[in-house]
Each structure stands twice: as C-alpha cells, then as structure tokens.
Amino acid sequence: MVDKKDSPDEPILFKQKRIGKNDVPFTIYKFRSMSNNAPHQMATENFENPEQSITPVGKILRKRES
C-alpha cells in the first residue's frame, strides 16, 4: 500500500498523457515511485544515483524478480 509517510507533501498518484489507439490521447494515472525532485524525461538507469530518487514504497513497486 502506498503510504503518505514516505513523502507527505507529494501526491500518491500522478497522471500522464499518452497516445492510444488511432492516435487518440488519454490520461493514465500511476502510483508515484520517485520523488518529485527526480530528473524527468530521463530513464532511471541513467541517473547518477537512482536510489536517492526512489521512494521506500517505490522500491516495492519497482521490485524485480531475479
């Protein structure tokens, strides 16, 4: 469960515009897993230190199976 204790001043959900079928734009709502001060428009793998930007809940949401 997403918890406001991780970053109480930042929203739990955020929205993005995407292009869907037949080039029709739509809004997608996503759980926030990075802090608001994380670089935008850059892949997490390209961050100098990505662990600084990922929230505690984000670590769970982004967990990958080995």
All heavy atoms as a GROMACS GRO file, in nm:
protein
  538
    1MET      N    1   0.083  -0.118   0.000
    1MET     CA    2   0.000   0.000   0.000
    1MET      C    3   0.088   0.124   0.000
    1MET      O    4   0.188   0.131   0.069
    1MET     CB    5  -0.091  -0.003   0.123
    1MET     CG    6  -0.180   0.117   0.134
    1MET     SD    7  -0.293   0.096   0.271
    1MET     CE    8  -0.423   0.198   0.212
    2VAL      N    9   0.051   0.223  -0.076
    2VAL     CA   10   0.126   0.348  -0.081
    2VAL      C   11   0.097   0.426   0.046
    2VAL      O   12  -0.016   0.434   0.091
    2VAL     CB   13   0.085   0.429  -0.206
    2VAL    CG1   14   0.155   0.562  -0.209
    2VAL    CG2   15   0.114   0.349  -0.331
    3ASP      N   16   0.200   0.482   0.104
    3ASP     CA   17   0.188   0.547   0.234
    3ASP      C   18   0.236   0.691   0.224
    3ASP      O   19   0.346   0.717   0.176
    3ASP     CB   20   0.273   0.470   0.335
    3ASP     CG   21   0.243   0.508   0.478
    3ASP    OD1   22   0.184   0.614   0.500
    3ASP    OD2   23   0.281   0.431   0.565
    4LYS      N   24   0.156   0.785   0.271
    4LYS     CA   25   0.192   0.926   0.268
    4LYS      C   26   0.307   0.958   0.362
    4LYS      O   27   0.367   1.064   0.352
    4LYS     CB   28   0.071   1.013   0.304
    4LYS     CG   29  -0.035   1.021   0.198
    4LYS     CD   30   0.009   1.098   0.078
    4LYS     CE   31   0.002   1.247   0.104
    4LYS     NZ   32   0.034   1.326  -0.014
    5LYS      N   33   0.343   0.868   0.453
    5LYS     CA   34   0.454   0.894   0.546
    5LYS      C   35   0.586   0.906   0.470
    5LYS      O   36   0.676   0.976   0.515
    5LYS     CB   37   0.465   0.784   0.652
    5LYS     CG   38   0.350   0.784   0.750
    5LYS     CD   39   0.372   0.681   0.857
    5LYS     CE   40   0.358   0.542   0.800
    5LYS     NZ   41   0.362   0.434   0.898
    6ASP      N   42   0.599   0.839   0.357
    6ASP     CA   43   0.723   0.844   0.279
    6ASP      C   44   0.755   0.985   0.232
    6ASP      O   45   0.869   1.028   0.236
    6ASP     CB   46   0.714   0.753   0.157
    6ASP     CG   47   0.711   0.606   0.196
    6ASP    OD1   48   0.755   0.574   0.308
    6ASP    OD2   49   0.664   0.526   0.115
    7SER      N   50   0.658   1.056   0.182
    7SER     CA   51   0.674   1.193   0.135
    7SER      C   52   0.540   1.262   0.147
    7SER      O   53   0.462   1.266   0.052
    7SER     CB   54   0.724   1.200  -0.008
    7SER     OG   55   0.732   1.077  -0.070
    8PRO      N   56   0.509   1.315   0.265
    8PRO     CA   57   0.376   1.368   0.293
    8PRO      C   58   0.334   1.487   0.206
    8PRO      O   59   0.215   1.510   0.188
    8PRO     CB   60   0.383   1.409   0.439
    8PRO     CG   61   0.527   1.420   0.471
    8PRO     CD   62   0.599   1.328   0.378
    9ASP      N   63   0.429   1.560   0.149
    9ASP     CA   64   0.394   1.676   0.068
    9ASP      C   65   0.378   1.645  -0.080
    9ASP      O   66   0.353   1.734  -0.160
    9ASP     CB   67   0.499   1.785   0.085
    9ASP     CG   68   0.506   1.836   0.228
    9ASP    OD1   69   0.402   1.830   0.298
    9ASP    OD2   70   0.614   1.880   0.270
   10GLU      N   71   0.395   1.520  -0.117
   10GLU     CA   72   0.386   1.482  -0.257
   10GLU      C   73   0.266   1.391  -0.280
   10GLU      O   74   0.231   1.312  -0.193
   10GLU     CB   75   0.515   1.412  -0.301
   10GLU     CG   76   0.636   1.503  -0.288
   10GLU     CD   77   0.765   1.437  -0.333
   10GLU    OE1   78   0.759   1.335  -0.404
   10GLU    OE2   79   0.871   1.488  -0.297
   11PRO      N   80   0.203   1.400  -0.396
   11PRO     CA   81   0.085   1.316  -0.423
   11PRO      C   82   0.122   1.169  -0.439
   11PRO      O   83   0.232   1.136  -0.480
   11PRO     CB   84   0.030   1.373  -0.554
   11PRO     CG   85   0.147   1.436  -0.620
   11PRO     CD   86   0.236   1.486  -0.508
   12ILE      N   87   0.027   1.083  -0.406
   12ILE     CA   88   0.047   0.938  -0.420
   12ILE      C   89   0.034   0.898  -0.566
   12ILE      O   90   0.108   0.815  -0.616
   12ILE     CB   91  -0.054   0.860  -0.334
   12ILE    CG1   92  -0.024   0.884  -0.187
   12ILE    CG2   93  -0.052   0.712  -0.366
   12ILE    CD1   94  -0.127   0.826  -0.094
   13LEU      N   95  -0.063   0.957  -0.634
   13LEU     CA   96  -0.087   0.929  -0.775
   13LEU      C   97  -0.045   1.048  -0.860
   13LEU      O   98  -0.046   1.162  -0.814
   13LEU     CB   99  -0.235   0.902  -0.801
   13LEU     CG  100  -0.295   0.779  -0.736
   13LEU    CD1  101  -0.446   0.778  -0.757
   13LEU    CD2  102  -0.234   0.652  -0.789
   14PHE      N  103  -0.007   1.020  -0.984
   14PHE     CA  104   0.014   1.128  -1.079
   14PHE      C  105  -0.044   1.084  -1.212
   14PHE      O  106  -0.075   0.967  -1.232
   14PHE     CB  107   0.162   1.167  -1.092
   14PHE     CG  108   0.249   1.064  -1.158
   14PHE    CD1  109   0.281   1.076  -1.292
   14PHE    CD2  110   0.300   0.957  -1.086
   14PHE    CE1  111   0.363   0.982  -1.353
   14PHE    CE2  112   0.383   0.864  -1.146
   14PHE     CZ  113   0.414   0.876  -1.281
   15LYS      N  114  -0.065   1.180  -1.300
   15LYS     CA  115  -0.125   1.145  -1.428
   15LYS      C  116  -0.031   1.186  -1.541
   15LYS      O  117   0.048   1.278  -1.528
   15LYS     CB  118  -0.262   1.207  -1.446
   15LYS     CG  119  -0.267   1.356  -1.435
   15LYS     CD  120  -0.410   1.404  -1.441
   15LYS     CE  121  -0.413   1.555  -1.423
   15LYS     NZ  122  -0.549   1.606  -1.431
   16GLN      N  123  -0.040   1.109  -1.650
   16GLN     CA  124   0.038   1.134  -1.770
   16GLN      C  125  -0.053   1.125  -1.891
   16GLN      O  126  -0.147   1.046  -1.892
   16GLN     CB  127   0.148   1.030  -1.788
   16GLN     CG  128   0.263   1.039  -1.695
   16GLN     CD  129   0.368   0.933  -1.728
   16GLN    OE1  130   0.339   0.826  -1.780
   16GLN    NE2  131   0.492   0.963  -1.694
   17LYS      N  132  -0.025   1.206  -1.990
   17LYS     CA  133  -0.095   1.196  -2.117
   17LYS      C  134  -0.022   1.092  -2.201
   17LYS      O  135   0.101   1.088  -2.206
   17LYS     CB  136  -0.093   1.329  -2.192
   17LYS     CG  137  -0.176   1.436  -2.127
   17LYS     CD  138  -0.321   1.415  -2.155
   17LYS     CE  139  -0.400   1.533  -2.102
   17LYS     NZ  140  -0.540   1.510  -2.105
   18ARG      N  141  -0.097   1.004  -2.264
   18ARG     CA  142  -0.042   0.902  -2.353
   18ARG      C  143  -0.121   0.905  -2.483
   18ARG      O  144  -0.232   0.956  -2.488
   18ARG     CB  145  -0.056   0.762  -2.291
   18ARG     CG  146   0.017   0.742  -2.160
   18ARG     CD  147   0.165   0.717  -2.184
   18ARG     NE  148   0.240   0.700  -2.062
   18ARG     CZ  149   0.276   0.584  -2.010
   18ARG    NH1  150   0.241   0.472  -2.069
   18ARG    NH2  151   0.346   0.580  -1.899
   19ILE      N  152  -0.063   0.850  -2.585
   19ILE     CA  153  -0.132   0.838  -2.713
   19ILE      C  154  -0.179   0.694  -2.728
   19ILE      O  155  -0.101   0.600  -2.715
   19ILE     CB  156  -0.039   0.875  -2.831
   19ILE    CG1  157   0.013   1.018  -2.815
   19ILE    CG2  158  -0.111   0.857  -2.965
   19ILE    CD1  159  -0.094   1.124  -2.815
   20GLY      N  160  -0.308   0.678  -2.752
   20GLY     CA  161  -0.366   0.544  -2.760
   20GLY      C  162  -0.401   0.504  -2.902
   20GLY      O  163  -0.346   0.555  -2.999
   21LYS      N  164  -0.495   0.413  -2.909
   21LYS     CA  165  -0.539   0.359  -3.037
   21LYS      C  166  -0.588   0.472  -3.127
   21LYS      O  167  -0.656   0.565  -3.082
   21LYS     CB  168  -0.651   0.258  -3.012
   21LYS     CG  169  -0.696   0.185  -3.135
   21LYS     CD  170  -0.797   0.078  -3.100
   21LYS     CE  171  -0.838   0.003  -3.225
   21LYS     NZ  172  -0.936  -0.101  -3.194
   22ASN      N  173  -0.555   0.463  -3.254
   22ASN     CA  174  -0.592   0.564  -3.353
   22ASN      C  175  -0.541   0.704  -3.317
   22ASN      O  176  -0.605   0.804  -3.348
   22ASN     CB  177  -0.744   0.566  -3.375
   22ASN     CG  178  -0.796   0.435  -3.427
   22ASN    OD1  179  -0.733   0.369  -3.509
   22ASN    ND2  180  -0.912   0.393  -3.377
   23ASP      N  181  -0.428   0.709  -3.247
   23ASP     CA  182  -0.365   0.836  -3.207
   23ASP      C  183  -0.454   0.923  -3.119
   23ASP      O  184  -0.442   1.045  -3.120
   23ASP     CB  185  -0.317   0.915  -3.329
   23ASP     CG  186  -0.203   0.846  -3.401
   23ASP    OD1  187  -0.121   0.781  -3.334
   23ASP    OD2  188  -0.197   0.857  -3.526
   24VAL      N  189  -0.544   0.860  -3.044
   24VAL     CA  190  -0.631   0.935  -2.954
   24VAL      C  191  -0.561   0.948  -2.818
   24VAL      O  192  -0.524   0.847  -2.757
   24VAL     CB  193  -0.767   0.862  -2.936
   24VAL    CG1  194  -0.854   0.935  -2.835
   24VAL    CG2  195  -0.837   0.850  -3.070
   25PRO      N  196  -0.541   1.071  -2.771
   25PRO     CA  197  -0.475   1.089  -2.641
   25PRO      C  198  -0.567   1.046  -2.526
   25PRO      O  199  -0.689   1.058  -2.535
   25PRO     CB  200  -0.448   1.239  -2.634
   25PRO     CG  201  -0.514   1.302  -2.748
   25PRO     CD  202  -0.569   1.196  -2.838
   26PHE      N  203  -0.506   0.994  -2.420
   26PHE     CA  204  -0.580   0.960  -2.300
   26PHE      C  205  -0.492   0.988  -2.179
   26PHE      O  206  -0.371   1.006  -2.192
   26PHE     CB  207  -0.628   0.814  -2.302
   26PHE     CG  208  -0.517   0.713  -2.291
   26PHE    CD1  209  -0.486   0.656  -2.168
   26PHE    CD2  210  -0.442   0.674  -2.401
   26PHE    CE1  211  -0.385   0.562  -2.156
   26PHE    CE2  212  -0.343   0.580  -2.390
   26PHE     CZ  213  -0.313   0.524  -2.267
   27THR      N  214  -0.553   0.994  -2.062
   27THR     CA  215  -0.481   1.018  -1.938
   27THR      C  216  -0.468   0.888  -1.862
   27THR      O  217  -0.567   0.817  -1.844
   27THR     CB  218  -0.555   1.123  -1.852
   27THR    OG1  219  -0.567   1.243  -1.928
   27THR    CG2  220  -0.480   1.152  -1.723
   28ILE      N  221  -0.346   0.857  -1.818
   28ILE     CA  222  -0.322   0.738  -1.737
   28ILE      C  223  -0.282   0.785  -1.597
   28ILE      O  224  -0.206   0.881  -1.583
   28ILE     CB  225  -0.215   0.647  -1.800
   28ILE    CG1  226  -0.201   0.517  -1.720
   28ILE    CG2  227  -0.083   0.718  -1.814
   28ILE    CD1  228  -0.115   0.412  -1.787
   29TYR      N  229  -0.336   0.720  -1.496
   29TYR     CA  230  -0.300   0.751  -1.357
   29TYR      C  231  -0.204   0.644  -1.308
   29TYR      O  232  -0.225   0.525  -1.331
   29TYR     CB  233  -0.424   0.754  -1.269
   29TYR     CG  234  -0.512   0.873  -1.302
   29TYR    CD1  235  -0.609   0.864  -1.402
   29TYR    CD2  236  -0.495   0.993  -1.236
   29TYR    CE1  237  -0.688   0.973  -1.434
   29TYR    CE2  238  -0.574   1.103  -1.268
   29TYR     CZ  239  -0.670   1.092  -1.366
   29TYR     OH  240  -0.747   1.200  -1.398
   30LYS      N  241  -0.095   0.687  -1.243
   30LYS     CA  242   0.008   0.594  -1.199
   30LYS      C  243   0.045   0.621  -1.054
   30LYS      O  244   0.034   0.734  -1.007
   30LYS     CB  245   0.133   0.612  -1.286
   30LYS     CG  246   0.109   0.584  -1.433
   30LYS     CD  247   0.230   0.620  -1.518
   30LYS     CE  248   0.340   0.519  -1.496
   30LYS     NZ  249   0.455   0.542  -1.586
   31PHE      N  250   0.088   0.518  -0.983
   31PHE     CA  251   0.142   0.536  -0.849
   31PHE      C  252   0.280   0.600  -0.861
   31PHE      O  253   0.359   0.562  -0.947
   31PHE     CB  254   0.157   0.402  -0.776
   31PHE     CG  255   0.028   0.347  -0.725
   31PHE    CD1  256  -0.030   0.238  -0.786
   31PHE    CD2  257  -0.034   0.404  -0.615
   31PHE    CE1  258  -0.149   0.186  -0.740
   31PHE    CE2  259  -0.154   0.353  -0.567
   31PHE     CZ  260  -0.211   0.245  -0.630
   32ARG      N  261   0.307   0.697  -0.778
   32ARG     CA  262   0.436   0.763  -0.780
   32ARG      C  263   0.537   0.676  -0.707
   32ARG      O  264   0.516   0.635  -0.595
   32ARG     CB  265   0.426   0.900  -0.712
   32ARG     CG  266   0.553   0.980  -0.718
   32ARG     CD  267   0.536   1.116  -0.654
   32ARG     NE  268   0.482   1.107  -0.520
   32ARG     CZ  269   0.551   1.073  -0.412
   32ARG    NH1  270   0.677   1.045  -0.421
   32ARG    NH2  271   0.493   1.068  -0.294
   33SER      N  272   0.649   0.647  -0.773
   33SER     CA  273   0.754   0.567  -0.710
   33SER      C  274   0.885   0.645  -0.697
   33SER      O  275   0.981   0.594  -0.642
   33SER     CB  276   0.778   0.439  -0.791
   33SER     OG  277   0.825   0.470  -0.919
   34MET      N  278   0.886   0.767  -0.750
   34MET     CA  279   1.004   0.853  -0.743
   34MET      C  280   0.965   0.985  -0.678
   34MET      O  281   0.851   1.027  -0.685
   34MET     CB  282   1.055   0.883  -0.885
   34MET     CG  283   1.077   0.764  -0.972
   34MET     SD  284   1.235   0.685  -0.959
   34MET     CE  285   1.351   0.809  -0.990
   35SER      N  286   1.062   1.049  -0.615
   35SER     CA  287   1.036   1.179  -0.555
   35SER      C  288   1.014   1.282  -0.665
   35SER      O  289   1.058   1.264  -0.779
   35SER     CB  290   1.152   1.221  -0.465
   35SER     OG  291   1.268   1.238  -0.542
   36ASN      N  292   0.945   1.390  -0.631
   36ASN     CA  293   0.917   1.494  -0.730
   36ASN      C  294   1.042   1.564  -0.779
   36ASN      O  295   1.042   1.622  -0.887
   36ASN     CB  296   0.820   1.597  -0.673
   36ASN     CG  297   0.675   1.552  -0.684
   36ASN    OD1  298   0.643   1.461  -0.757
   36ASN    ND2  299   0.589   1.616  -0.608
   37ASN      N  300   1.150   1.561  -0.702
   37ASN     CA  301   1.272   1.630  -0.746
   37ASN      C  302   1.362   1.540  -0.831
   37ASN      O  303   1.471   1.580  -0.868
   37ASN     CB  304   1.350   1.686  -0.627
   37ASN     CG  305   1.398   1.578  -0.532
   37ASN    OD1  306   1.374   1.459  -0.554
   37ASN    ND2  307   1.464   1.618  -0.426
   38ALA      N  308   1.317   1.420  -0.865
   38ALA     CA  309   1.394   1.330  -0.953
   38ALA      C  310   1.395   1.389  -1.094
   38ALA      O  311   1.300   1.456  -1.136
   38ALA     CB  312   1.331   1.192  -0.955
   39PRO      N  313   1.502   1.365  -1.170
   39PRO     CA  314   1.506   1.415  -1.308
   39PRO      C  315   1.390   1.357  -1.390
   39PRO      O  316   1.357   1.240  -1.378
   39PRO     CB  317   1.639   1.362  -1.361
   39PRO     CG  318   1.720   1.330  -1.241
   39PRO     CD  319   1.623   1.293  -1.133
   40HIS      N  320   1.328   1.442  -1.469
   40HIS     CA  321   1.218   1.399  -1.556
   40HIS      C  322   1.272   1.376  -1.696
   40HIS      O  323   1.378   1.427  -1.732
   40HIS     CB  324   1.107   1.504  -1.558
   40HIS     CG  325   1.042   1.524  -1.425
   40HIS    ND1  326   0.956   1.432  -1.370
   40HIS    CD2  327   1.053   1.622  -1.334
   40HIS    CE1  328   0.915   1.475  -1.252
   40HIS    NE2  329   0.974   1.591  -1.228
   41GLN      N  330   1.201   1.302  -1.774
   41GLN     CA  331   1.238   1.274  -1.912
   41GLN      C  332   1.374   1.205  -1.925
   41GLN      O  333   1.446   1.225  -2.022
   41GLN     CB  334   1.238   1.404  -1.996
   41GLN     CG  335   1.110   1.482  -1.990
   41GLN     CD  336   0.988   1.404  -2.035
   41GLN    OE1  337   0.996   1.321  -2.124
   41GLN    NE2  338   0.874   1.427  -1.974
   42MET      N  339   1.408   1.126  -1.823
   42MET     CA  340   1.534   1.051  -1.827
   42MET      C  341   1.507   0.913  -1.766
   42MET      O  342   1.438   0.902  -1.666
   42MET     CB  343   1.641   1.122  -1.743
   42MET     CG  344   1.774   1.050  -1.741
   42MET     SD  345   1.891   1.119  -1.623
   42MET     CE  346   1.916   1.281  -1.684
   43ALA      N  347   1.561   0.810  -1.828
   43ALA     CA  348   1.543   0.675  -1.775
   43ALA      C  349   1.615   0.663  -1.640
   43ALA      O  350   1.725   0.716  -1.623
   43ALA     CB  351   1.599   0.573  -1.872
   44THR      N  352   1.552   0.595  -1.545
   44THR     CA  353   1.610   0.578  -1.412
   44THR      C  354   1.750   0.518  -1.418
   44THR      O  355   1.838   0.556  -1.342
   44THR     CB  356   1.519   0.489  -1.325
   44THR    OG1  357   1.386   0.540  -1.330
   44THR    CG2  358   1.564   0.486  -1.181
   45GLU      N  359   1.771   0.428  -1.512
   45GLU     CA  360   1.902   0.364  -1.523
   45GLU      C  361   2.013   0.463  -1.560
   45GLU      O  362   2.130   0.435  -1.541
   45GLU     CB  363   1.897   0.251  -1.624
   45GLU     CG  364   1.865   0.297  -1.765
   45GLU     CD  365   1.828   0.182  -1.858
   45GLU    OE1  366   1.772   0.082  -1.811
   45GLU    OE2  367   1.856   0.195  -1.978
   46ASN      N  368   1.975   0.581  -1.611
   46ASN     CA  369   2.074   0.682  -1.647
   46ASN      C  370   2.101   0.783  -1.535
   46ASN      O  371   2.185   0.871  -1.551
   46ASN     CB  372   2.030   0.758  -1.773
   46ASN     CG  373   2.026   0.668  -1.894
   46ASN    OD1  374   2.097   0.568  -1.901
   46ASN    ND2  375   1.940   0.699  -1.988
   47PHE      N  376   2.030   0.771  -1.423
   47PHE     CA  377   2.054   0.861  -1.309
   47PHE      C  378   2.192   0.832  -1.252
   47PHE      O  379   2.239   0.718  -1.254
   47PHE     CB  380   1.953   0.837  -1.197
   47PHE     CG  381   1.812   0.883  -1.226
   47PHE    CD1  382   1.773   0.928  -1.350
   47PHE    CD2  383   1.718   0.879  -1.126
   47PHE    CE1  384   1.643   0.969  -1.374
   47PHE    CE2  385   1.588   0.920  -1.148
   47PHE     CZ  386   1.552   0.966  -1.273
   48GLU      N  387   2.254   0.936  -1.198
   48GLU     CA  388   2.384   0.917  -1.133
   48GLU      C  389   2.370   0.829  -1.010
   48GLU      O  390   2.450   0.741  -0.985
   48GLU     CB  391   2.442   1.052  -1.095
   48GLU     CG  392   2.586   1.045  -1.052
   48GLU     CD  393   2.646   1.182  -1.037
   48GLU    OE1  394   2.630   1.266  -1.128
   48GLU    OE2  395   2.708   1.206  -0.931
   49ASN      N  396   2.264   0.852  -0.932
   49ASN     CA  397   2.238   0.772  -0.812
   49ASN      C  398   2.087   0.751  -0.799
   49ASN      O  399   2.021   0.823  -0.724
   49ASN     CB  400   2.296   0.841  -0.688
   49ASN     CG  401   2.290   0.752  -0.567
   49ASN    OD1  402   2.234   0.644  -0.570
   49ASN    ND2  403   2.349   0.798  -0.458
   50PRO      N  404   2.031   0.653  -0.869
   50PRO     CA  405   1.886   0.635  -0.871
   50PRO      C  406   1.825   0.604  -0.735
   50PRO      O  407   1.710   0.640  -0.709
   50PRO     CB  408   1.864   0.520  -0.968
   50PRO     CG  409   1.995   0.453  -0.983
   50PRO     CD  410   2.100   0.554  -0.951
   51GLU      N  411   1.899   0.540  -0.646
   51GLU     CA  412   1.843   0.504  -0.515
   51GLU      C  413   1.801   0.628  -0.436
   51GLU      O  414   1.711   0.619  -0.352
   51GLU     CB  415   1.943   0.422  -0.435
   51GLU     CG  416   1.968   0.284  -0.493
   51GLU     CD  417   1.843   0.198  -0.497
   51GLU    OE1  418   1.767   0.196  -0.397
   51GLU    OE2  419   1.818   0.135  -0.601
   52GLN      N  420   1.862   0.742  -0.461
   52GLN     CA  421   1.825   0.865  -0.391
   52GLN      C  422   1.686   0.914  -0.430
   52GLN      O  423   1.621   0.982  -0.353
   52GLN     CB  424   1.925   0.976  -0.420
   52GLN     CG  425   2.056   0.963  -0.348
   52GLN     CD  426   2.146   1.082  -0.376
   52GLN    OE1  427   2.141   1.140  -0.485
   52GLN    NE2  428   2.226   1.117  -0.279
   53SER      N  429   1.643   0.884  -0.550
   53SER     CA  430   1.517   0.935  -0.602
   53SER      C  431   1.400   0.842  -0.582
   53SER      O  432   1.286   0.884  -0.592
   53SER     CB  433   1.531   0.966  -0.752
   53SER     OG  434   1.632   1.061  -0.773
   54ILE      N  435   1.424   0.714  -0.560
   54ILE     CA  436   1.317   0.616  -0.545
   54ILE      C  437   1.266   0.620  -0.401
   54ILE      O  438   1.343   0.612  -0.307
   54ILE     CB  439   1.365   0.475  -0.583
   54ILE    CG1  440   1.411   0.473  -0.730
   54ILE    CG2  441   1.255   0.372  -0.561
   54ILE    CD1  442   1.474   0.343  -0.773
   55THR      N  443   1.134   0.631  -0.385
   55THR     CA  444   1.074   0.634  -0.252
   55THR      C  445   1.077   0.493  -0.192
   55THR      O  446   1.091   0.394  -0.265
   55THR     CB  447   0.927   0.681  -0.259
   55THR    OG1  448   0.851   0.586  -0.332
   55THR    CG2  449   0.914   0.818  -0.324
   56PRO      N  450   1.061   0.480  -0.061
   56PRO     CA  451   1.056   0.346   0.000
   56PRO      C  452   0.946   0.258  -0.061
   56PRO      O  453   0.969   0.140  -0.088
   56PRO     CB  454   1.030   0.375   0.148
   56PRO     CG  455   1.093   0.509   0.170
   56PRO     CD  456   1.065   0.585   0.042
   57VAL      N  457   0.830   0.316  -0.086
   57VAL     CA  458   0.724   0.239  -0.149
   57VAL      C  459   0.761   0.207  -0.294
   57VAL      O  460   0.732   0.100  -0.345
   57VAL     CB  461   0.589   0.314  -0.141
   57VAL    CG1  462   0.483   0.247  -0.225
   57VAL    CG2  463   0.543   0.322   0.004
   58GLY      N  464   0.830   0.300  -0.359
   58GLY     CA  465   0.876   0.278  -0.496
   58GLY      C  466   0.968   0.158  -0.507
   58GLY      O  467   0.967   0.088  -0.607
   59LYS      N  468   1.047   0.133  -0.404
   59LYS     CA  469   1.136   0.017  -0.405
   59LYS      C  470   1.054  -0.112  -0.412
   59LYS      O  471   1.095  -0.209  -0.475
   59LYS     CB  472   1.226   0.017  -0.282
   59LYS     CG  473   1.331   0.125  -0.289
   59LYS     CD  474   1.414   0.130  -0.165
   59LYS     CE  475   1.510   0.249  -0.173
   59LYS     NZ  476   1.585   0.271  -0.054
   60ILE      N  477   0.939  -0.112  -0.348
   60ILE     CA  478   0.850  -0.229  -0.352
   60ILE      C  479   0.781  -0.237  -0.489
   60ILE      O  480   0.776  -0.343  -0.551
   60ILE     CB  481   0.745  -0.222  -0.239
   60ILE    CG1  482   0.817  -0.230  -0.105
   60ILE    CG2  483   0.642  -0.333  -0.255
   60ILE    CD1  484   0.730  -0.195   0.015
   61LEU      N  485   0.728  -0.123  -0.536
   61LEU     CA  486   0.658  -0.122  -0.663
   61LEU      C  487   0.749  -0.159  -0.780
   61LEU      O  488   0.706  -0.221  -0.877
   61LEU     CB  489   0.598   0.018  -0.690
   61LEU     CG  490   0.484   0.062  -0.600
   61LEU    CD1  491   0.449   0.206  -0.628
   61LEU    CD2  492   0.364  -0.028  -0.618
   62ARG      N  493   0.877  -0.123  -0.771
   62ARG     CA  494   0.972  -0.146  -0.879
   62ARG      C  495   1.051  -0.275  -0.861
   62ARG      O  496   1.137  -0.305  -0.943
   62ARG     CB  497   1.071  -0.030  -0.887
   62ARG     CG  498   1.007   0.098  -0.930
   62ARG     CD  499   1.101   0.215  -0.905
   62ARG     NE  500   1.058   0.329  -0.980
   62ARG     CZ  501   1.113   0.369  -1.095
   62ARG    NH1  502   1.216   0.305  -1.143
   62ARG    NH2  503   1.066   0.471  -1.160
   63LYS      N  504   1.024  -0.351  -0.758
   63LYS     CA  505   1.100  -0.473  -0.731
   63LYS      C  506   1.087  -0.570  -0.848
   63LYS      O  507   0.980  -0.595  -0.898
   63LYS     CB  508   1.051  -0.540  -0.602
   63LYS     CG  509   1.136  -0.657  -0.560
   63LYS     CD  510   1.091  -0.708  -0.426
   63LYS     CE  511   1.182  -0.821  -0.383
   63LYS     NZ  512   1.145  -0.874  -0.253
   64ARG      N  513   1.201  -0.623  -0.889
   64ARG     CA  514   1.202  -0.719  -1.000
   64ARG      C  515   1.238  -0.856  -0.947
   64ARG      O  516   1.316  -0.871  -0.854
   64ARG     CB  517   1.307  -0.678  -1.103
   64ARG     CG  518   1.276  -0.549  -1.169
   64ARG     CD  519   1.377  -0.519  -1.274
   64ARG     NE  520   1.350  -0.389  -1.330
   64ARG     CZ  521   1.414  -0.340  -1.433
   64ARG    NH1  522   1.509  -0.410  -1.490
   64ARG    NH2  523   1.384  -0.222  -1.479
   65GLU      N  524   1.181  -0.956  -1.010
   65GLU     CA  525   1.215  -1.095  -0.978
   65GLU      C  526   1.354  -1.123  -1.031
   65GLU      O  527   1.391  -1.080  -1.139
   65GLU     CB  528   1.114  -1.190  -1.043
   65GLU     CG  529   0.973  -1.173  -0.992
   65GLU     CD  530   0.946  -1.249  -0.865
   65GLU    OE1  531   1.010  -1.353  -0.846
   65GLU    OE2  532   0.859  -1.207  -0.789
   66SER      N  533   1.433  -1.197  -0.958
   66SER     CA  534   1.568  -1.231  -1.004
   66SER      C  535   1.567  -1.357  -1.088
   66SER      O  536   1.488  -1.443  -1.077
   66SER     CB  537   1.660  -1.254  -0.886
   66SER     OG  538   1.668  -1.135  -0.811
   0.00000   0.00000   0.00000
